[in-house]
Amino acid sequence: MVLFAIGFGMMVQMAGSNTLLQTVAAEDKRGRVMSFYTMAFLGMAPLGSLLTGVLAAWLGPTITLIINGSICLTGAGLFALSLPRLRRLVQPIYVRLSILPPLTTGIAAASELETAMKE
């Protein structure tokens, strides 16, 4: 069950990252951005595997898994802390591409919804 959850999480992360990058990147630079993403995502995996293997041989598999899990949790926490800043940076791009409504439209729709709920 745990492996299913991990695999599902990895697939959601890969699809989300890919979609976000292709949406945010300018059309004339999309190929370059995706090549850097692919290089970073797929090209760094063998180095991480090598480092993990060295650590497992040196410290043992249990300690290595604890270290790797701690690094993953730290990275997830740092990402969660940076999400509000990333949303502020991406929001104007999504408005320009008509993926999100302009802020004034969103506020007007929310206030209309609130008024309708009160009645």
A tleap script that builds the chain and sets N, CA, C and O, in Angstrom:
source leaprc.protein.ff14SB
mol = sequence {
  NMET VAL LEU PHE ALA ILE GLY PHE GLY MET
  MET VAL GLN MET ALA GLY SER ASN THR LEU
  LEU GLN THR VAL ALA ALA GLU ASP LYS ARG
  GLY ARG VAL MET SER PHE TYR THR MET ALA
  PHE LEU GLY MET ALA PRO LEU GLY SER LEU
  LEU THR GLY VAL LEU ALA ALA TRP LEU GLY
  PRO THR ILE THR LEU ILE ILE ASN GLY SER
  ILE CYS LEU THR GLY ALA GLY LEU PHE ALA
  LEU SER LEU PRO ARG LEU ARG ARG LEU VAL
  GLN PRO ILE TYR VAL ARG LEU SER ILE LEU
  PRO PRO LEU THR THR GLY ILE ALA ALA ALA
  SER GLU LEU GLU THR ALA MET LYS CGLU
}
set mol.1.N position { 0.825 -1.193 0.000 }
set mol.1.CA position { 0.000 0.000 0.000 }
set mol.1.C position { 0.873 1.262 0.000 }
set mol.1.O position { 0.554 2.248 -0.665 }
set mol.2.N position { 1.973 1.215 0.753 }
set mol.2.CA position { 2.861 2.370 0.832 }
set mol.2.C position { 3.514 2.629 -0.522 }
set mol.2.O position { 3.636 3.777 -0.950 }
set mol.3.N position { 3.936 1.550 -1.198 }
set mol.3.CA position { 4.546 1.720 -2.517 }
set mol.3.C position { 3.555 2.322 -3.517 }
set mol.3.O position { 3.935 3.122 -4.371 }
set mol.4.N position { 2.278 1.929 -3.405 }
set mol.4.CA position { 1.257 2.514 -4.269 }
set mol.4.C position { 1.147 4.018 -4.025 }
set mol.4.O position { 1.085 4.802 -4.972 }
set mol.5.N position { 1.124 4.418 -2.757 }
set mol.5.CA position { 1.022 5.842 -2.414 }
set mol.5.C position { 2.250 6.612 -2.890 }
set mol.5.O position { 2.127 7.726 -3.398 }
set mol.6.N position { 3.420 6.027 -2.727 }
set mol.6.CA position { 4.645 6.697 -3.183 }
set mol.6.C position { 4.642 6.837 -4.704 }
set mol.6.O position { 4.959 7.900 -5.236 }
set mol.7.N position { 4.282 5.758 -5.399 }
set mol.7.CA position { 4.222 5.811 -6.862 }
set mol.7.C position { 3.204 6.825 -7.355 }
set mol.7.O position { 3.467 7.566 -8.302 }
set mol.8.N position { 2.031 6.858 -6.709 }
set mol.8.CA position { 1.002 7.828 -7.077 }
set mol.8.C position { 1.500 9.254 -6.857 }
set mol.8.O position { 1.309 10.126 -7.705 }
set mol.9.N position { 2.138 9.480 -5.713 }
set mol.9.CA position { 2.682 10.813 -5.425 }
set mol.9.C position { 3.733 11.237 -6.438 }
set mol.9.O position { 3.770 12.394 -6.857 }
set mol.10.N position { 4.589 10.299 -6.829 }
set mol.10.CA position { 5.622 10.627 -7.824 }
set mol.10.C position { 5.000 10.977 -9.173 }
set mol.10.O position { 5.441 11.921 -9.830 }
set mol.11.N position { 3.987 10.233 -9.590 }
set mol.11.CA position { 3.347 10.502 -10.877 }
set mol.11.C position { 2.629 11.856 -10.865 }
set mol.11.O position { 2.687 12.598 -11.845 }
set mol.12.N position { 1.959 12.173 -9.765 }
set mol.12.CA position { 1.279 13.462 -9.650 }
set mol.12.C position { 2.301 14.595 -9.685 }
set mol.12.O position { 2.082 15.609 -10.347 }
set mol.13.N position { 3.416 14.426 -8.975 }
set mol.13.CA position { 4.462 15.456 -8.952 }
set mol.13.C position { 5.059 15.646 -10.335 }
set mol.13.O position { 5.255 16.782 -10.769 }
set mol.14.N position { 5.353 14.557 -11.037 }
set mol.14.CA position { 5.955 14.680 -12.371 }
set mol.14.C position { 4.988 15.345 -13.352 }
set mol.14.O position { 5.386 16.220 -14.122 }
set mol.15.N position { 3.736 14.934 -13.325 }
set mol.15.CA position { 2.754 15.535 -14.231 }
set mol.15.C position { 2.525 17.005 -13.892 }
set mol.15.O position { 2.425 17.840 -14.791 }
set mol.16.N position { 2.442 17.321 -12.613 }
set mol.16.CA position { 2.239 18.712 -12.202 }
set mol.16.C position { 3.409 19.604 -12.566 }
set mol.16.O position { 3.217 20.714 -13.063 }
set mol.17.N position { 4.616 19.128 -12.324 }
set mol.17.CA position { 5.811 19.912 -12.665 }
set mol.17.C position { 5.895 20.148 -14.163 }
set mol.17.O position { 6.174 21.258 -14.616 }
set mol.18.N position { 5.651 19.094 -14.923 }
set mol.18.CA position { 5.708 19.202 -16.379 }
set mol.18.C position { 4.670 20.203 -16.889 }
set mol.18.O position { 4.981 21.056 -17.721 }
set mol.19.N position { 3.451 20.099 -16.392 }
set mol.19.CA position { 2.384 21.007 -16.815 }
set mol.19.C position { 2.701 22.444 -16.428 }
set mol.19.O position { 2.537 23.356 -17.238 }
set mol.20.N position { 3.149 22.649 -15.208 }
set mol.20.CA position { 3.473 23.994 -14.743 }
set mol.20.C position { 4.584 24.614 -15.580 }
set mol.20.O position { 4.474 25.764 -16.005 }
set mol.21.N position { 5.641 23.866 -15.818 }
set mol.21.CA position { 6.755 24.409 -16.600 }
set mol.21.C position { 6.340 24.751 -18.020 }
set mol.21.O position { 6.707 25.805 -18.541 }
set mol.22.N position { 5.573 23.861 -18.651 }
set mol.22.CA position { 5.170 24.141 -20.029 }
set mol.22.C position { 4.180 25.289 -20.114 }
set mol.22.O position { 4.125 25.985 -21.128 }
set mol.23.N position { 3.400 25.495 -19.067 }
set mol.23.CA position { 2.443 26.598 -19.053 }
set mol.23.C position { 3.141 27.934 -18.825 }
set mol.23.O position { 2.813 28.923 -19.481 }
set mol.24.N position { 4.095 27.972 -17.908 }
set mol.24.CA position { 4.736 29.219 -17.503 }
set mol.24.C position { 5.819 29.650 -18.495 }
set mol.24.O position { 6.044 30.846 -18.681 }
set mol.25.N position { 6.480 28.702 -19.122 }
set mol.25.CA position { 7.581 29.039 -20.030 }
set mol.25.C position { 7.061 29.745 -21.281 }
set mol.25.O position { 6.015 29.391 -21.824 }
set mol.26.N position { 7.813 30.748 -21.723 }
set mol.26.CA position { 7.465 31.433 -22.966 }
set mol.26.C position { 7.571 30.444 -24.130 }
set mol.26.O position { 8.410 29.543 -24.117 }
set mol.27.N position { 6.718 30.624 -25.130 }
set mol.27.CA position { 6.665 29.654 -26.228 }
set mol.27.C position { 7.993 29.502 -26.950 }
set mol.27.O position { 8.352 28.398 -27.360 }
set mol.28.N position { 8.726 30.600 -27.112 }
set mol.28.CA position { 9.988 30.507 -27.839 }
set mol.28.C position { 11.105 29.883 -27.008 }
set mol.28.O position { 12.171 29.573 -27.541 }
set mol.29.N position { 10.877 29.695 -25.709 }
set mol.29.CA position { 11.893 29.103 -24.829 }
set mol.29.C position { 11.450 27.776 -24.219 }
set mol.29.O position { 12.173 27.199 -23.406 }
set mol.30.N position { 10.286 27.291 -24.596 }
set mol.30.CA position { 9.730 26.095 -23.978 }
set mol.30.C position { 10.613 24.867 -24.168 }
set mol.30.O position { 10.774 24.080 -23.236 }
set mol.31.N position { 11.180 24.690 -25.342 }
set mol.31.CA position { 12.057 23.546 -25.598 }
set mol.31.C position { 13.294 23.570 -24.723 }
set mol.31.O position { 13.707 22.538 -24.193 }
set mol.32.N position { 13.884 24.741 -24.570 }
set mol.32.CA position { 15.072 24.862 -23.713 }
set mol.32.C position { 14.733 24.573 -22.257 }
set mol.32.O position { 15.466 23.870 -21.562 }
set mol.33.N position { 13.608 25.127 -21.807 }
set mol.33.CA position { 13.202 24.914 -20.414 }
set mol.33.C position { 12.962 23.428 -20.157 }
set mol.33.O position { 13.397 22.894 -19.137 }
set mol.34.N position { 12.280 22.770 -21.069 }
set mol.34.CA position { 11.989 21.353 -20.876 }
set mol.34.C position { 13.252 20.500 -20.962 }
set mol.34.O position { 13.349 19.473 -20.290 }
set mol.35.N position { 14.217 20.912 -21.781 }
set mol.35.CA position { 15.462 20.135 -21.834 }
set mol.35.C position { 16.235 20.274 -20.527 }
set mol.35.O position { 16.823 19.299 -20.059 }
set mol.36.N position { 16.248 21.462 -19.930 }
set mol.36.CA position { 16.896 21.627 -18.621 }
set mol.36.C position { 16.157 20.833 -17.549 }
set mol.36.O position { 16.784 20.216 -16.687 }
set mol.37.N position { 14.831 20.847 -17.600 }
set mol.37.CA position { 14.038 20.083 -16.636 }
set mol.37.C position { 14.342 18.590 -16.764 }
set mol.37.O position { 14.554 17.908 -15.761 }
set mol.38.N position { 14.363 18.092 -17.983 }
set mol.38.CA position { 14.646 16.677 -18.208 }
set mol.38.C position { 16.049 16.321 -17.750 }
set mol.38.O position { 16.262 15.279 -17.131 }
set mol.39.N position { 17.002 17.187 -18.056 }
set mol.39.CA position { 18.376 16.934 -17.632 }
set mol.39.C position { 18.469 16.905 -16.109 }
set mol.39.O position { 19.134 16.036 -15.545 }
set mol.40.N position { 17.809 17.845 -15.443 }
set mol.40.CA position { 17.868 17.899 -13.989 }
set mol.40.C position { 17.124 16.726 -13.360 }
set mol.40.O position { 17.594 16.137 -12.387 }
set mol.41.N position { 15.974 16.392 -13.911 }
set mol.41.CA position { 15.136 15.356 -13.313 }
set mol.41.C position { 15.690 13.959 -13.571 }
set mol.41.O position { 15.819 13.158 -12.645 }
set mol.42.N position { 16.017 13.668 -14.824 }
set mol.42.CA position { 16.507 12.333 -15.164 }
set mol.42.C position { 18.018 12.206 -15.026 }
set mol.42.O position { 18.521 11.129 -14.707 }
set mol.43.N position { 18.734 13.276 -15.258 }
set mol.43.CA position { 20.188 13.215 -15.221 }
set mol.43.C position { 20.771 13.153 -13.830 }
set mol.43.O position { 21.878 12.646 -13.644 }
set mol.44.N position { 20.045 13.660 -12.846 }
set mol.44.CA position { 20.562 13.643 -11.480 }
set mol.44.C position { 20.219 12.356 -10.737 }
set mol.44.O position { 20.823 12.071 -9.703 }
set mol.45.N position { 19.270 11.577 -11.235 }
set mol.45.CA position { 18.883 10.331 -10.568 }
set mol.45.C position { 20.054 9.354 -10.424 }
set mol.45.O position { 20.219 8.785 -9.345 }
set mol.46.N position { 20.874 9.129 -11.459 }
set mol.46.CA position { 22.006 8.211 -11.267 }
set mol.46.C position { 22.996 8.705 -10.213 }
set mol.46.O position { 23.572 7.898 -9.483 }
set mol.47.N position { 23.198 10.013 -10.126 }
set mol.47.CA position { 24.101 10.536 -9.100 }
set mol.47.C position { 23.532 10.324 -7.701 }
set mol.47.O position { 24.261 9.979 -6.771 }
set mol.48.N position { 22.231 10.532 -7.562 }
set mol.48.CA position { 21.586 10.280 -6.275 }
set mol.48.C position { 21.632 8.810 -5.903 }
set mol.48.O position { 21.822 8.468 -4.736 }
set mol.49.N position { 21.460 7.943 -6.884 }
set mol.49.CA position { 21.542 6.506 -6.623 }
set mol.49.C position { 22.955 6.107 -6.209 }
set mol.49.O position { 23.135 5.286 -5.309 }
set mol.50.N position { 23.951 6.687 -6.863 }
set mol.50.CA position { 25.337 6.405 -6.506 }
set mol.50.C position { 25.632 6.852 -5.076 }
set mol.50.O position { 26.237 6.110 -4.303 }
set mol.51.N position { 25.208 8.054 -4.730 }
set mol.51.CA position { 25.420 8.574 -3.377 }
set mol.51.C position { 24.695 7.717 -2.340 }
set mol.51.O position { 25.239 7.435 -1.273 }
set mol.52.N position { 23.470 7.304 -2.655 }
set mol.52.CA position { 22.714 6.451 -1.741 }
set mol.52.C position { 23.396 5.096 -1.564 }
set mol.52.O position { 23.448 4.570 -0.453 }
set mol.53.N position { 23.910 4.538 -2.636 }
set mol.53.CA position { 24.630 3.267 -2.538 }
set mol.53.C position { 25.881 3.374 -1.698 }
set mol.53.O position { 26.183 2.477 -0.911 }
set mol.54.N position { 26.621 4.476 -1.859 }
set mol.54.CA position { 27.824 4.685 -1.052 }
set mol.54.C position { 27.452 4.832 0.418 }
set mol.54.O position { 28.093 4.245 1.289 }
set mol.55.N position { 26.405 5.623 0.691 }
set mol.55.CA position { 25.965 5.787 2.077 }
set mol.55.C position { 25.490 4.472 2.682 }
set mol.55.O position { 25.780 4.182 3.843 }
set mol.56.N position { 24.758 3.670 1.898 }
set mol.56.CA position { 24.265 2.393 2.408 }
set mol.56.C position { 25.415 1.444 2.719 }
set mol.56.O position { 25.365 0.706 3.703 }
set mol.57.N position { 26.451 1.460 1.884 }
set mol.57.CA position { 27.611 0.607 2.152 }
set mol.57.C position { 28.376 1.095 3.375 }
set mol.57.O position { 28.950 0.293 4.112 }
set mol.58.N position { 28.384 2.387 3.589 }
set mol.58.CA position { 29.166 2.970 4.683 }
set mol.58.C position { 28.406 2.955 6.005 }
set mol.58.O position { 28.966 2.576 7.034 }
set mol.59.N position { 27.114 3.370 5.988 }
set mol.59.CA position { 26.333 3.512 7.219 }
set mol.59.C position { 25.307 2.412 7.437 }
set mol.59.O position { 24.820 2.233 8.554 }
set mol.60.N position { 24.977 1.684 6.401 }
set mol.60.CA position { 23.925 0.676 6.476 }
set mol.60.C position { 22.631 1.208 5.878 }
set mol.60.O position { 22.417 2.418 5.805 }
set mol.61.N position { 21.771 0.287 5.452 }
set mol.61.CA position { 20.545 0.722 4.761 }
set mol.61.C position { 19.562 1.478 5.649 }
set mol.61.O position { 18.898 2.398 5.172 }
set mol.62.N position { 19.451 1.121 6.905 }
set mol.62.CA position { 18.479 1.781 7.790 }
set mol.62.C position { 18.823 3.250 7.986 }
set mol.62.O position { 17.962 4.118 7.845 }
set mol.63.N position { 20.062 3.523 8.306 }
set mol.63.CA position { 20.492 4.910 8.518 }
set mol.63.C position { 20.379 5.693 7.212 }
set mol.63.O position { 19.983 6.859 7.216 }
set mol.64.N position { 20.726 5.055 6.102 }
set mol.64.CA position { 20.640 5.720 4.795 }
set mol.64.C position { 19.199 6.110 4.481 }
set mol.64.O position { 18.949 7.216 4.003 }
set mol.65.N position { 18.248 5.209 4.744 }
set mol.65.CA position { 16.840 5.533 4.499 }
set mol.65.C position { 16.357 6.650 5.416 }
set mol.65.O position { 15.566 7.494 4.996 }
set mol.66.N position { 16.813 6.665 6.638 }
set mol.66.CA position { 16.444 7.747 7.562 }
set mol.66.C position { 16.991 9.081 7.064 }
set mol.66.O position { 16.287 10.091 7.085 }
set mol.67.N position { 18.247 9.085 6.616 }
set mol.67.CA position { 18.853 10.316 6.085 }
set mol.67.C position { 18.112 10.786 4.842 }
set mol.67.O position { 17.769 11.963 4.730 }
set mol.68.N position { 17.861 9.864 3.898 }
set mol.68.CA position { 17.166 10.247 2.664 }
set mol.68.C position { 15.738 10.719 2.944 }
set mol.68.O position { 15.270 11.682 2.336 }
set mol.69.N position { 15.053 10.046 3.857 }
set mol.69.CA position { 13.701 10.475 4.231 }
set mol.69.C position { 13.700 11.852 4.876 }
set mol.69.O position { 12.815 12.666 4.612 }
set mol.70.N position { 14.691 12.111 5.719 }
set mol.70.CA position { 14.798 13.430 6.359 }
set mol.70.C position { 15.053 14.520 5.323 }
set mol.70.O position { 14.483 15.609 5.403 }
set mol.71.N position { 15.906 14.222 4.358 }
set mol.71.CA position { 16.174 15.196 3.297 }
set mol.71.C position { 14.911 15.465 2.486 }
set mol.71.O position { 14.628 16.614 2.148 }
set mol.72.N position { 14.150 14.417 2.171 }
set mol.72.CA position { 12.900 14.595 1.419 }
set mol.72.C position { 11.879 15.412 2.205 }
set mol.72.O position { 11.228 16.298 1.650 }
set mol.73.N position { 11.741 15.116 3.489 }
set mol.73.CA position { 10.794 15.880 4.317 }
set mol.73.C position { 11.218 17.336 4.462 }
set mol.73.O position { 10.372 18.230 4.461 }
set mol.74.N position { 12.521 17.580 4.587 }
set mol.74.CA position { 13.015 18.953 4.657 }
set mol.74.C position { 12.726 19.699 3.363 }
set mol.74.O position { 12.276 20.845 3.382 }
set mol.75.N position { 12.989 19.037 2.236 }
set mol.75.CA position { 12.697 19.655 0.936 }
set mol.75.C position { 11.215 19.945 0.761 }
set mol.75.O position { 10.844 20.998 0.241 }
set mol.76.N position { 10.362 19.015 1.192 }
set mol.76.CA position { 8.919 19.229 1.094 }
set mol.76.C position { 8.483 20.400 1.968 }
set mol.76.O position { 7.626 21.190 1.572 }
set mol.77.N position { 9.075 20.511 3.158 }
set mol.77.CA position { 8.746 21.636 4.041 }
set mol.77.C position { 9.174 22.970 3.464 }
set mol.77.O position { 8.426 23.946 3.526 }
set mol.78.N position { 10.383 23.018 2.899 }
set mol.78.CA position { 10.850 24.256 2.276 }
set mol.78.C position { 9.989 24.634 1.081 }
set mol.78.O position { 9.701 25.811 0.862 }
set mol.79.N position { 9.578 23.630 0.308 }
set mol.79.CA position { 8.692 23.899 -0.829 }
set mol.79.C position { 7.347 24.435 -0.353 }
set mol.79.O position { 6.806 25.375 -0.936 }
set mol.80.N position { 6.810 23.838 0.703 }
set mol.80.CA position { 5.528 24.311 1.244 }
set mol.80.C position { 5.628 25.748 1.728 }
set mol.80.O position { 4.688 26.525 1.563 }
set mol.81.N position { 6.761 26.110 2.323 }
set mol.81.CA position { 6.951 27.492 2.770 }
set mol.81.C position { 7.069 28.465 1.603 }
set mol.81.O position { 6.693 29.630 1.733 }
set mol.82.N position { 7.587 28.006 0.463 }
set mol.82.CA position { 7.771 28.901 -0.680 }
set mol.82.C position { 6.546 28.969 -1.592 }
set mol.82.O position { 6.526 29.772 -2.525 }
set mol.83.N position { 5.527 28.145 -1.344 }
set mol.83.CA position { 4.344 28.139 -2.210 }
set mol.83.C position { 3.634 29.481 -2.323 }
set mol.83.O position { 3.272 29.859 -3.437 }
set mol.84.N position { 3.411 30.228 -1.238 }
set mol.84.CA position { 2.739 31.525 -1.406 }
set mol.84.C position { 3.512 32.470 -2.333 }
set mol.84.O position { 2.906 33.162 -3.151 }
set mol.85.N position { 4.825 32.503 -2.214 }
set mol.85.CA position { 5.634 33.362 -3.089 }
set mol.85.C position { 5.546 32.874 -4.535 }
set mol.85.O position { 5.446 33.689 -5.453 }
set mol.86.N position { 5.582 31.566 -4.749 }
set mol.86.CA position { 5.487 31.029 -6.107 }
set mol.86.C position { 4.124 31.329 -6.719 }
set mol.86.O position { 4.031 31.632 -7.908 }
set mol.87.N position { 3.065 31.247 -5.914 }
set mol.87.CA position { 1.729 31.561 -6.434 }
set mol.87.C position { 1.636 33.018 -6.870 }
set mol.87.O position { 1.035 33.329 -7.898 }
set mol.88.N position { 2.242 33.919 -6.071 }
set mol.88.CA position { 2.226 35.344 -6.447 }
set mol.88.C position { 2.997 35.570 -7.743 }
set mol.88.O position { 2.610 36.419 -8.546 }
set mol.89.N position { 4.073 34.830 -7.960 }
set mol.89.CA position { 4.865 35.000 -9.173 }
set mol.89.C position { 4.156 34.443 -10.408 }
set mol.89.O position { 4.265 35.014 -11.493 }
set mol.90.N position { 3.437 33.341 -10.252 }
set mol.90.CA position { 2.805 32.673 -11.387 }
set mol.90.C position { 1.442 33.271 -11.718 }
set mol.90.O position { 1.001 33.184 -12.863 }
set mol.91.N position { 0.772 33.871 -10.753 }
set mol.91.CA position { -0.590 34.381 -10.963 }
set mol.91.C position { -0.707 35.342 -12.137 }
set mol.91.O position { -1.642 35.189 -12.922 }
set mol.92.N position { 0.188 36.336 -12.315 }
set mol.92.CA position { 0.040 37.217 -13.491 }
set mol.92.C position { 0.185 36.480 -14.817 }
set mol.92.O position { -0.462 36.846 -15.798 }
set mol.93.N position { 1.011 35.464 -14.860 }
set mol.93.CA position { 1.179 34.688 -16.091 }
set mol.93.C position { -0.106 33.929 -16.387 }
set mol.93.O position { -0.540 33.887 -17.538 }
set mol.94.N position { -0.723 33.326 -15.371 }
set mol.94.CA position { -1.966 32.593 -15.580 }
set mol.94.C position { -3.110 33.516 -15.972 }
set mol.94.O position { -3.982 33.127 -16.748 }
set mol.95.N position { -3.114 34.731 -15.445 }
set mol.95.CA position { -4.138 35.702 -15.850 }
set mol.95.C position { -3.932 36.083 -17.316 }
set mol.95.O position { -4.895 36.149 -18.080 }
set mol.96.N position { -2.686 36.334 -17.709 }
set mol.96.CA position { -2.380 36.699 -19.092 }
set mol.96.C position { -2.768 35.588 -20.067 }
set mol.96.O position { -3.206 35.870 -21.182 }
set mol.97.N position { -2.611 34.338 -19.660 }
set mol.97.CA position { -2.957 33.205 -20.517 }
set mol.97.C position { -4.428 32.807 -20.401 }
set mol.97.O position { -4.857 31.836 -21.024 }
set mol.98.N position { -5.196 33.547 -19.613 }
set mol.98.CA position { -6.627 33.307 -19.371 }
set mol.98.C position { -6.884 31.966 -18.683 }
set mol.98.O position { -7.957 31.384 -18.843 }
set mol.99.N position { -5.915 31.477 -17.928 }
set mol.99.CA position { -6.127 30.273 -17.128 }
set mol.99.C position { -6.849 30.648 -15.841 }
set mol.99.O position { -7.701 29.897 -15.366 }
set mol.100.N position { -6.517 31.801 -15.276 }
set mol.100.CA position { -7.192 32.343 -14.102 }
set mol.100.C position { -7.875 33.644 -14.491 }
set mol.100.O position { -7.394 34.357 -15.372 }
set mol.101.N position { -8.998 33.962 -13.840 }
set mol.101.CA position { -9.608 35.263 -14.112 }
set mol.101.C position { -8.780 36.350 -13.442 }
set mol.101.O position { -8.051 36.073 -12.489 }
set mol.102.N position { -8.884 37.583 -13.930 }
set mol.102.CA position { -8.203 38.682 -13.227 }
set mol.102.C position { -8.689 38.763 -11.788 }
set mol.102.O position { -9.808 38.354 -11.478 }
set mol.103.N position { -7.858 39.283 -10.924 }
set mol.103.CA position { -8.163 39.327 -9.496 }
set mol.103.C position { -9.473 40.057 -9.225 }
set mol.103.O position { -10.255 39.636 -8.373 }
set mol.104.N position { -9.713 41.143 -9.943 }
set mol.104.CA position { -10.950 41.898 -9.712 }
set mol.104.C position { -12.163 41.065 -10.072 }
set mol.104.O position { -13.183 41.142 -9.388 }
set mol.105.N position { -12.079 40.266 -11.131 }
set mol.105.CA position { -13.193 39.401 -11.508 }
set mol.105.C position { -13.419 38.339 -10.447 }
set mol.105.O position { -14.558 38.035 -10.093 }
set mol.106.N position { -12.321 37.772 -9.939 }
set mol.106.CA position { -12.438 36.758 -8.895 }
set mol.106.C position { -13.052 37.314 -7.624 }
set mol.106.O position { -13.874 36.649 -6.993 }
set mol.107.N position { -12.667 38.523 -7.240 }
set mol.107.CA position { -13.221 39.146 -6.037 }
set mol.107.C position { -14.701 39.446 -6.245 }
set mol.107.O position { -15.509 39.229 -5.342 }
set mol.108.N position { -15.065 39.945 -7.430 }
set mol.108.CA position { -16.474 40.239 -7.716 }
set mol.108.C position { -17.300 38.954 -7.671 }
set mol.108.O position { -18.398 38.946 -7.115 }
set mol.109.N position { -16.787 37.876 -8.248 }
set mol.109.CA position { -17.532 36.604 -8.242 }
set mol.109.C position { -17.686 36.091 -6.818 }
set mol.109.O position { -18.748 35.584 -6.456 }
set mol.110.N position { -16.659 36.213 -6.018 }
set mol.110.CA position { -16.737 35.755 -4.627 }
set mol.110.C position { -17.738 36.567 -3.838 }
set mol.110.O position { -18.494 36.010 -3.042 }
set mol.111.N position { -17.762 37.888 -4.044 }
set mol.111.CA position { -18.713 38.712 -3.308 }
set mol.111.C position { -20.134 38.437 -3.748 }
set mol.111.O position { -21.050 38.471 -2.925 }
set mol.112.N position { -20.345 38.160 -5.050 }
set mol.112.CA position { -21.686 37.804 -5.528 }
set mol.112.C position { -22.131 36.481 -4.917 }
set mol.112.O position { -23.293 36.332 -4.539 }
set mol.113.N position { -21.218 35.524 -4.818 }
set mol.113.CA position { -21.523 34.240 -4.235 }
set mol.113.C position { -21.872 34.397 -2.758 }
set mol.113.O position { -22.808 33.767 -2.266 }
set mol.114.N position { -21.117 35.237 -2.053 }
set mol.114.CA position { -21.388 35.472 -0.640 }
set mol.114.C position { -22.746 36.124 -0.450 }
set mol.114.O position { -23.480 35.771 0.473 }
set mol.115.N position { -23.088 37.078 -1.318 }
set mol.115.CA position { -24.378 37.753 -1.236 }
set mol.115.C position { -25.512 36.757 -1.499 }
set mol.115.O position { -26.532 36.770 -0.810 }
set mol.116.N position { -25.324 35.900 -2.495 }
set mol.116.CA position { -26.345 34.907 -2.821 }
set mol.116.C position { -26.531 33.897 -1.687 }
set mol.116.O position { -27.644 33.427 -1.453 }
set mol.117.N position { -25.455 33.566 -0.991 }
set mol.117.CA position { -25.544 32.609 0.109 }
set mol.117.C position { -26.266 33.204 1.297 }
set mol.117.O position { -26.923 32.473 2.039 }
set mol.118.N position { -26.166 34.516 1.504 }
set mol.118.CA position { -26.821 35.169 2.632 }
set mol.118.C position { -28.322 35.260 2.421 }
set mol.118.O position { -29.086 35.292 3.386 }
set mol.119.N position { -28.753 35.302 1.158 }
set mol.119.CA position { -30.194 35.460 0.872 }
set mol.119.C position { -30.950 34.204 0.976 }
set mol.119.O position { -32.162 34.193 0.763 }
savepdb mol mol.pdb
quit
